[in-house]
Amino acid sequence: MKPESVRKSEVQLASAVLLPTSGGADPERRSLALRPIVRRTRGVSQGPTRRLFNPNDLGDLIKPFVLLDYFDIIPDGVTRFGIHPHSGIATFTLLFSGNLAYEDTTGKSGELNAGSLEWMRAGAGVWHEGRPVDRERVRGLQLWVALPPKLEETPPESQYVTAQEVQEEGPARIALGRYGNARSPIQAPNSINYLHVRLKDGERWLYEPPAGHEVAWMFPFAGRLELPDAIPAGELVCTQ
């Protein structure tokens, strides 16, 4: 990834890249910026949730990332993520702001705060729910990831990580995978890097994906990036 410059006081972005599990890996490291941007989108709004991609569009292009939602909830005492099921996939939630109570049928419950992470390997099936716990605006991303066939029918497993437990390398928080000397506490497929990056006005950052990382997406949550093309907040870009 080529150095980016910021045009607002701070920019926050989430970025994920995938390492193929079989042949085709480039033995040399390549800059992500040298790969063409194959799609730009602002997604489709569905109430407080904006679906940035789904299995019928980009999700088919950048597997195993099959669906990505950005949620922005102004608590009103009514809006919530009611109890609902998943199976055969994993979901990963990164909370940018606010406080969200959670409960799932593995027996876990608690509260996610800004910067917290949730990894839910649904496997053979799990139900979970979430709701704002106060009046603070709740914003974040939920990513759906296709599981390897051997994990699709395994017992469900959930992992919840506080913001304080997330390791950092420079401006990057390591949500999944590893970067530099830091790694995520989430036990997830080791072929995925997912970074939450915070840059100050004018700050430049260089990200060089490990050899073989071939699929990537980036979503600026706040601010504007130059990559070198301008990428405004709320727009997702994908490269291959």
C-alpha positions as CSV (number, residue, x, y, z in Angstrom):
1,M,0.0,0.0,0.0
2,K,1.4,3.4,-1.0
3,P,1.8,6.1,1.6
4,E,-1.5,7.9,2.2
5,S,-2.0,11.5,3.3
6,V,-4.9,12.7,5.4
7,R,-7.1,15.7,4.5
8,K,-9.0,16.0,7.9
9,S,-7.8,16.1,11.5
10,E,-7.8,12.3,11.7
11,V,-8.7,9.4,9.5
12,Q,-9.8,6.0,10.7
13,L,-10.0,3.0,8.3
14,A,-10.5,-0.7,8.3
15,S,-8.5,-2.8,5.9
16,A,-8.4,-6.5,5.3
17,V,-6.2,-8.7,3.1
18,L,-6.3,-12.4,2.4
19,L,-3.5,-14.9,1.9
20,P,-4.5,-17.8,-0.4
21,T,-4.4,-21.2,1.2
22,S,-3.1,-22.9,-1.9
23,G,-0.9,-22.1,-5.0
24,G,-0.6,-18.9,-6.9
25,A,1.2,-16.8,-4.3
26,D,3.6,-14.3,-5.6
27,P,7.0,-15.1,-4.0
28,E,7.9,-11.4,-3.8
29,R,6.2,-8.7,-1.7
30,R,4.1,-6.3,-3.7
31,S,2.8,-2.9,-2.9
32,L,-1.0,-2.9,-2.8
33,A,-1.1,0.4,-4.5
34,L,0.4,-1.2,-7.6
35,R,-2.8,-3.3,-8.0
36,P,-5.8,-1.8,-9.7
37,I,-8.8,-0.8,-7.7
38,V,-11.5,-3.1,-9.2
39,R,-14.5,-1.6,-7.4
40,R,-15.6,1.4,-5.4
41,T,-18.9,1.5,-3.6
42,R,-20.8,3.3,-0.9
43,G,-23.1,0.3,-0.5
44,V,-26.9,0.3,0.1
45,S,-28.6,1.6,3.2
46,Q,-31.0,-0.5,5.1
47,G,-32.1,1.6,8.1
48,P,-29.2,2.1,10.5
49,T,-27.1,-0.4,8.5
50,R,-25.3,0.2,5.2
51,R,-24.5,-3.0,3.3
52,L,-21.1,-2.4,1.6
53,F,-21.0,-5.7,-0.2
54,N,-22.8,-9.0,-0.2
55,P,-22.3,-12.5,-1.7
56,N,-24.0,-11.5,-5.0
57,D,-21.6,-8.6,-5.8
58,L,-18.2,-8.0,-4.3
59,G,-18.6,-10.9,-1.9
60,D,-18.2,-13.2,-4.9
61,L,-15.2,-11.3,-6.2
62,I,-13.2,-11.2,-2.9
63,K,-14.0,-14.5,-1.2
64,P,-13.8,-15.5,1.6
65,F,-15.0,-12.0,2.5
66,V,-18.7,-12.5,1.6
67,L,-20.6,-9.6,3.3
68,L,-19.7,-6.3,5.1
69,D,-22.1,-4.1,7.0
70,Y,-21.4,-0.6,8.4
71,F,-23.8,0.2,11.2
72,D,-24.6,3.6,12.6
73,I,-27.1,3.6,15.4
74,I,-28.5,6.6,17.3
75,P,-30.0,4.8,20.4
76,D,-33.7,5.4,20.7
77,G,-34.6,2.6,23.1
78,V,-36.0,0.5,20.3
79,T,-33.3,-0.1,17.6
80,R,-31.3,-3.2,18.3
81,F,-29.8,-6.3,16.7
82,G,-32.5,-8.7,17.8
83,I,-31.6,-12.4,18.4
84,H,-30.9,-14.1,15.1
85,P,-29.0,-17.2,13.9
86,H,-25.9,-17.8,11.8
87,S,-24.4,-21.1,10.6
88,G,-21.5,-22.2,8.4
89,I,-19.7,-18.8,8.5
90,A,-17.9,-16.6,10.9
91,T,-18.8,-13.0,11.8
92,F,-16.3,-10.4,13.0
93,T,-17.4,-7.1,14.6
94,L,-15.2,-4.0,15.1
95,L,-16.8,-1.3,17.2
96,F,-15.6,2.3,16.3
97,S,-17.8,4.1,18.9
98,G,-20.5,3.5,21.5
99,N,-21.3,0.7,23.9
100,L,-23.1,-2.5,22.8
101,A,-24.5,-5.3,25.1
102,Y,-24.2,-8.8,23.6
103,E,-25.4,-12.3,24.4
104,D,-25.0,-15.5,22.5
105,T,-26.1,-19.2,22.8
106,T,-22.6,-20.3,23.7
107,G,-23.4,-18.9,27.1
108,K,-21.4,-15.7,26.8
109,S,-22.7,-12.2,27.5
110,G,-21.2,-8.8,28.3
111,E,-20.6,-5.4,26.9
112,L,-18.5,-4.2,23.9
113,N,-17.0,-0.7,24.1
114,A,-15.3,1.5,21.4
115,G,-12.4,-0.4,20.0
116,S,-13.6,-3.8,21.1
117,L,-13.7,-6.9,18.9
118,E,-16.1,-9.8,18.5
119,W,-15.3,-13.0,16.6
120,M,-18.2,-15.5,16.2
121,R,-17.5,-18.8,14.5
122,A,-21.0,-19.9,13.9
123,G,-20.1,-23.4,12.7
124,A,-23.0,-25.8,13.0
125,G,-25.2,-22.9,14.3
126,V,-25.5,-20.2,16.9
127,W,-27.9,-17.4,17.9
128,H,-26.8,-14.0,19.2
129,E,-28.1,-10.5,19.8
130,G,-26.8,-7.0,20.5
131,R,-28.3,-3.6,21.8
132,P,-27.0,-0.2,22.7
133,V,-26.6,0.2,26.5
134,D,-26.8,4.0,26.7
135,R,-27.4,7.1,24.6
136,E,-24.0,7.1,22.9
137,R,-24.0,6.7,19.1
138,V,-22.9,3.2,18.1
139,R,-20.8,2.8,14.9
140,G,-18.8,-0.1,13.6
141,L,-18.3,-2.8,11.0
142,Q,-19.5,-6.4,10.8
143,L,-17.7,-8.7,8.4
144,W,-18.9,-12.2,7.3
145,V,-16.2,-14.7,6.4
146,A,-16.7,-18.0,4.7
147,L,-15.2,-20.9,6.7
148,P,-13.2,-23.8,5.4
149,P,-15.4,-26.8,4.8
150,K,-13.9,-28.7,7.8
151,L,-15.1,-25.9,10.1
152,E,-18.6,-25.4,8.8
153,E,-20.2,-28.0,11.0
154,T,-18.0,-27.6,14.1
155,P,-19.4,-26.4,17.5
156,P,-19.9,-22.6,17.6
157,E,-17.2,-20.5,19.3
158,S,-17.3,-16.8,20.3
159,Q,-14.4,-14.6,21.3
160,Y,-14.7,-11.1,22.8
161,V,-11.7,-8.8,23.1
162,T,-11.6,-5.4,24.9
163,A,-10.0,-2.4,23.3
164,Q,-7.1,-2.6,25.8
165,E,-6.2,-6.1,24.6
166,V,-5.7,-5.2,21.0
167,Q,-2.1,-4.9,20.1
168,E,-0.7,-2.0,18.0
169,E,2.0,-1.4,15.5
170,G,2.5,2.2,14.6
171,P,-0.9,3.7,13.7
172,A,-2.4,0.2,13.1
173,R,-4.5,-1.8,15.6
174,I,-4.3,-5.5,14.8
175,A,-7.9,-6.7,14.7
176,L,-7.1,-10.0,12.9
177,G,-3.8,-11.6,11.9
178,R,-0.5,-10.0,12.4
179,Y,1.4,-6.9,11.3
180,G,5.1,-6.1,12.2
181,N,5.7,-7.4,15.7
182,A,2.0,-7.3,16.8
183,R,-0.7,-9.8,16.4
184,S,-4.4,-10.1,17.2
185,P,-5.6,-12.1,20.2
186,I,-8.4,-13.5,18.1
187,Q,-8.0,-17.1,17.2
188,A,-9.1,-17.0,13.5
189,P,-7.8,-18.3,10.2
190,N,-4.2,-17.1,10.0
191,S,-4.5,-16.2,6.3
192,I,-6.3,-12.9,7.1
193,N,-5.0,-9.5,8.2
194,Y,-7.5,-7.0,9.3
195,L,-6.2,-3.6,10.5
196,H,-7.9,-0.6,12.2
197,V,-5.6,2.3,11.3
198,R,-5.8,5.9,12.7
199,L,-3.8,8.6,11.0
200,K,-3.4,12.3,11.9
201,D,-3.7,15.2,9.5
202,G,-0.8,15.0,7.0
203,E,0.5,11.7,8.4
204,R,1.7,9.2,5.8
205,W,1.7,5.4,6.3
206,L,3.2,2.6,4.2
207,Y,1.6,-0.9,4.4
208,E,3.4,-3.7,2.5
209,P,1.3,-6.8,2.5
210,P,3.1,-10.1,3.2
211,A,3.9,-12.2,0.2
212,G,0.9,-13.9,-1.3
213,H,-1.8,-11.6,0.1
214,E,-3.9,-11.2,-3.1
215,V,-7.3,-9.8,-2.1
216,A,-7.9,-6.6,-0.2
217,W,-10.6,-4.1,0.7
218,M,-10.4,-0.7,2.6
219,F,-13.0,1.4,4.2
220,P,-12.3,4.9,5.6
221,F,-14.6,5.5,8.5
222,A,-13.6,9.1,9.0
223,G,-11.5,11.6,7.1
224,R,-10.2,11.3,3.5
225,L,-7.3,9.4,2.1
226,E,-5.1,9.8,-1.0
227,L,-4.1,6.5,-2.4
228,P,-3.1,8.4,-4.6
229,D,-6.8,8.9,-5.7
230,A,-9.0,10.5,-3.1
231,I,-11.0,8.1,-1.1
232,P,-13.7,9.8,1.0
233,A,-15.1,8.6,4.3
234,G,-17.8,6.0,3.8
235,E,-16.5,4.6,0.5
236,L,-15.2,1.1,0.2
237,V,-12.5,0.2,-2.3
238,C,-11.4,-3.3,-3.4
239,T,-8.2,-4.4,-5.1
240,Q,-6.9,-7.7,-6.5
